């Protein structure tokens, strides 16, 4: 759909957002921030100063409704169920070294 104010209002209505009461944020995606401290006299043509934000050619606008973001953490309602990584440690599965995990931990 081509952008118009009407198209934006229609999209908000379809989603059921309340623009007066919901916590709506507009952000820009598709950017990169330089995280490298440059020494004095660096070549500005090839590197950006620390903290400089670069907008990619395919950057995009993100509209977030933070009022409707679920922040509830997942809950393990079955105490018998263990995490996948907890089961692997005590199994006889082969690791990348082609040895069972128990043998590898004893020899280490």
C-alpha positions, 0 to 999 in steps of 0.5 A: 500500500502506498503511503498516505495519511489515510493509509496510516490511519487505516492500518492503526484502525485495523490493528486496534491501536488507541493512538491517544492512550497507547505508548507508540514510538517511531524508530528508524531501522536499518542503521549502523553505529560505529563502535570503534574508537579511532586514533588521532589523524585517522582517514575519515574517508575509510572509517567513521568516528566512534558513535557515528550513525550511518543510515543504510540505503534500505533503512526503514521506519518502525512504528512500535506500540509498546503498550501491547508488547508482552513482557511476561517471561515464559514459565515452566509449568511442568517441573519434570520438564528440563531444558534441552541443554540440561539433558545433553550434558548427561547423555551418551550423545557424540560430540564433535570429537566423536566421543561420548560426552561423559568420556570426554569430561572424565579425560579432561 
